[in-house]
């Protein structure tokens, strides 16, 4: 039979958990598994043939509604702790298998500052950005200001198999903007980003930008 005392205990436990706060000196970090279809809810029967007797459930095929998660815990549940986290990072992995992921230990070492520090490591995206070049020049003549910028980085990122997840073709993206100001002033800017083919887990990124401003006054 249904035990109302257990339900009462469960409700009290829920109240305690929902109002729990971390001590001021404790930092909370959240890592959760992603990229696996995870059961969120289950449905027996349908609108045309609803289940009228609970005993029928033994003979019916359920329909699962799945969401992103680690195969056991949905992402939204894994993040629903109610705490103010220093960081929350989702990594591809299975509920228990995620504990063996090199990706997980790399993030933990960064948070715990264990081993050699890596100031350029980004645990949220799990890559390292190393600035390799930076050049900026500005020239002014007769109310025209021309500024050029060149910057290069190396992004170091490995997938789960330890191989580079970058492509073998160079990609190019560009953007141009212009703006009319007061007193017939005018500004234009153009930026181009080159993504070079990756190798050995490294991706070379190059940014070239040019800005021209005309002050009619």
C-alpha positions as CSV (number, residue, x, y, z in Angstrom):
1,X,0.0,0.0,0.0
2,X,1.0,3.6,-0.5
3,X,3.1,4.8,2.5
4,X,2.1,8.4,3.4
5,X,4.9,8.6,6.0
6,X,7.6,8.1,3.3
7,X,6.0,10.8,1.2
8,X,6.1,13.2,4.1
9,X,9.8,12.4,4.7
10,X,10.5,13.0,1.0
11,X,8.7,16.3,1.1
12,X,10.7,17.5,4.1
13,X,14.0,16.3,2.4
14,X,13.0,18.3,-0.7
15,X,12.4,21.4,1.4
16,X,15.8,21.1,3.1
17,X,17.6,20.5,-0.3
18,X,15.9,23.4,-2.0
19,X,16.8,25.9,0.8
20,X,20.4,24.6,1.3
21,X,23.2,27.1,0.8
22,X,26.9,26.6,0.5
23,X,29.2,28.1,3.2
24,X,30.9,31.3,2.1
25,X,34.3,29.7,1.9
26,X,33.2,26.8,-0.4
27,X,33.5,27.1,-4.2
28,X,31.1,24.9,-6.2
29,X,31.9,23.6,-9.7
30,X,29.6,21.5,-11.9
31,X,30.7,19.0,-14.6
32,X,28.0,17.0,-16.4
33,X,27.8,14.6,-19.2
34,X,26.3,15.4,-22.6
35,X,25.8,14.1,-26.2
36,X,23.8,11.0,-25.2
37,X,20.1,10.5,-25.6
38,X,18.7,10.4,-22.0
39,X,15.2,9.4,-21.0
40,X,13.3,12.3,-19.6
41,X,9.8,11.0,-19.4
42,X,7.8,7.9,-20.4
43,X,4.4,7.5,-21.9
44,X,2.1,4.5,-21.9
45,X,-0.9,4.4,-24.2
46,X,-2.0,7.4,-26.3
47,X,-5.0,9.7,-26.8
48,X,-6.9,7.1,-28.8
49,X,-6.1,4.2,-26.4
50,X,-5.6,5.6,-22.9
51,X,-4.6,3.2,-20.1
52,X,-7.5,2.6,-17.8
53,X,-6.1,-0.1,-15.6
54,X,-2.6,0.0,-14.1
55,X,-2.2,-3.7,-14.5
56,X,-2.2,-3.2,-18.3
57,X,1.2,-1.5,-18.0
58,X,2.9,-4.9,-17.8
59,X,1.8,-5.7,-21.3
60,X,2.3,-2.3,-23.0
61,X,5.3,-1.0,-24.9
62,X,6.4,2.4,-23.4
63,X,7.4,5.4,-25.5
64,X,10.4,7.3,-24.1
65,X,10.9,11.0,-24.6
66,X,14.7,11.7,-24.6
67,X,16.8,14.8,-24.1
68,X,20.5,15.5,-24.0
69,X,22.4,14.1,-21.1
70,X,24.8,11.3,-20.0
71,X,22.5,8.5,-20.7
72,X,21.2,8.5,-17.2
73,X,20.9,12.1,-16.0
74,X,19.5,14.8,-18.3
75,X,21.6,17.9,-18.6
76,X,18.8,20.1,-17.1
77,X,18.7,17.9,-14.0
78,X,22.5,17.8,-13.7
79,X,22.6,21.6,-13.6
80,X,19.5,22.0,-11.3
81,X,21.5,22.0,-8.0
82,X,20.4,25.5,-7.0
83,X,23.9,26.6,-6.2
84,X,25.9,29.5,-7.6
85,X,28.6,27.7,-9.5
86,X,32.0,29.1,-10.2
87,X,31.8,27.3,-13.5
88,X,29.6,24.7,-15.3
89,X,31.1,22.6,-18.0
90,X,29.4,19.9,-20.1
91,X,31.6,17.3,-21.7
92,X,30.6,14.3,-23.9
93,X,30.5,11.2,-21.8
94,X,28.5,8.4,-20.3
95,X,27.1,8.5,-16.7
96,X,29.9,6.5,-15.1
97,X,32.4,6.3,-18.0
98,X,32.9,10.1,-17.8
99,X,35.0,9.5,-14.7
100,X,37.7,8.0,-17.0
101,X,37.7,10.8,-19.6
102,X,41.0,12.6,-20.0
103,X,39.0,15.7,-20.8
104,X,37.5,15.5,-17.2
105,X,40.9,15.3,-15.5
106,X,42.3,18.1,-17.6
107,X,39.6,20.4,-16.4
108,X,40.0,19.2,-12.7
109,X,43.7,19.8,-12.9
110,X,43.1,23.3,-14.1
111,X,40.5,24.1,-11.4
112,X,42.7,22.6,-8.7
113,X,45.8,24.2,-10.1
114,X,47.6,20.9,-10.0
115,X,50.7,20.4,-12.0
116,X,52.1,23.0,-14.4
117,X,49.7,26.0,-14.7
118,X,48.3,26.7,-18.1
119,X,47.2,30.4,-18.1
120,X,45.7,30.2,-21.6
121,X,43.6,27.1,-21.0
122,X,39.8,27.6,-21.2
123,X,38.0,24.7,-19.4
124,X,34.6,25.7,-20.8
125,X,35.6,25.1,-24.4
126,X,38.6,22.9,-23.6
127,X,41.1,24.6,-25.8
128,X,44.3,26.6,-25.3
129,X,44.8,29.9,-27.2
130,X,48.4,30.9,-27.6
131,X,49.0,34.4,-29.1
132,X,51.8,34.1,-31.6
133,X,51.9,37.6,-33.2
134,X,50.4,41.0,-32.7
135,X,51.0,44.1,-34.9
136,X,49.2,47.4,-35.0
137,X,49.9,50.5,-37.0
138,X,48.1,53.9,-37.2
139,X,48.7,56.7,-39.6
140,X,47.0,60.2,-39.7
141,X,47.1,62.6,-42.5
142,X,44.7,65.5,-43.4
143,X,41.9,64.3,-41.2
144,X,42.1,60.7,-42.3
145,X,43.1,58.1,-39.7
146,X,44.1,54.7,-41.0
147,X,44.7,51.9,-38.5
148,X,45.8,48.3,-39.4
149,X,45.8,45.3,-37.2
150,X,47.3,41.9,-37.6
151,X,47.0,39.2,-34.9
152,X,47.7,35.5,-34.9
153,X,46.8,32.7,-32.5
154,X,47.3,29.0,-32.2
155,X,44.3,27.1,-30.8
156,X,45.2,23.7,-29.3
157,X,42.3,21.3,-28.9
158,X,42.0,17.5,-29.1
159,X,38.9,15.4,-29.4
160,X,38.1,12.3,-27.4
161,X,40.4,10.1,-29.5
162,X,43.4,12.4,-29.0
163,X,43.3,13.4,-32.6
164,X,43.0,16.9,-34.0
165,X,39.4,17.8,-34.7
166,X,40.2,20.5,-37.2
167,X,39.7,20.3,-40.9
168,X,42.2,20.0,-43.7
169,X,41.1,23.0,-45.7
170,X,41.6,26.7,-45.1
171,X,38.5,28.7,-44.3
172,X,38.0,32.4,-44.7
173,X,35.5,34.8,-43.1
174,X,35.2,38.6,-43.5
175,X,33.0,41.4,-42.3
176,X,32.8,45.1,-43.3
177,X,31.0,47.9,-41.4
178,X,30.6,51.6,-42.0
179,X,29.1,54.5,-40.0
180,X,28.2,58.1,-40.8
181,X,28.9,60.5,-38.0
182,X,28.2,64.1,-37.2
183,X,29.7,66.9,-39.4
184,X,29.9,64.5,-42.3
185,X,32.5,62.3,-40.6
186,X,32.7,58.8,-41.9
187,X,34.2,55.5,-40.5
188,X,34.8,52.2,-42.2
189,X,36.2,48.9,-40.9
190,X,37.0,45.6,-42.6
191,X,38.2,42.4,-40.9
192,X,39.2,39.1,-42.3
193,X,39.8,35.9,-40.4
194,X,41.9,33.0,-41.9
195,X,41.5,29.6,-40.3
196,X,44.5,27.5,-41.6
197,X,44.4,23.6,-41.8
198,X,45.1,22.0,-38.4
199,X,47.7,19.4,-37.6
200,X,49.0,17.7,-34.4
201,X,46.0,19.2,-32.5
202,X,46.9,22.8,-33.4
203,X,44.8,25.3,-35.4
204,X,46.3,28.5,-36.7
205,X,44.1,31.5,-36.8
206,X,45.0,34.8,-38.5
207,X,43.1,38.1,-38.2
208,X,43.7,41.1,-40.4
209,X,41.7,44.3,-39.8
210,X,41.8,47.8,-41.4
211,X,40.0,50.8,-40.1
212,X,39.6,54.2,-41.9
213,X,38.1,57.3,-40.3
214,X,37.5,60.6,-42.0
215,X,36.8,63.7,-40.0
216,X,35.3,66.4,-42.2
217,X,35.6,69.0,-39.5
